[in-house]
């Protein structure tokens, strides 16, 4: 197994967004946590590749997350406020794919 992926699997950092946060587009709490990751070089290196994104509350929705306008708007706003995802996101799950899908999809 790739040594760089090991912490993402054995010690993941899960950033979970609730449906309420998504629907109100409240990014304050997650932004505070994310900004701690970029507070200094040592912290940043410690969390490199370990962050997994989870959006809770849409399990019964038949749509993919990127098809939900509120989810796309939420992740686009977070991305606008904190553009360091690809250094921190885990390659051991679908976090990168979910973020890319939401940020690349246009609103209809």
Secondary structure, DSSP 8 states (H G I E B T S, - for coil): --HHHHHHHHS-EEEEE-HHHHHHT--HHHHHHHHHHTSSHHHHHHHTT-EEEEE-S-TT-SS-GGG-HHHHHHHHHHHHH---HHHHB-SSSSHHHHHHHHHHS---
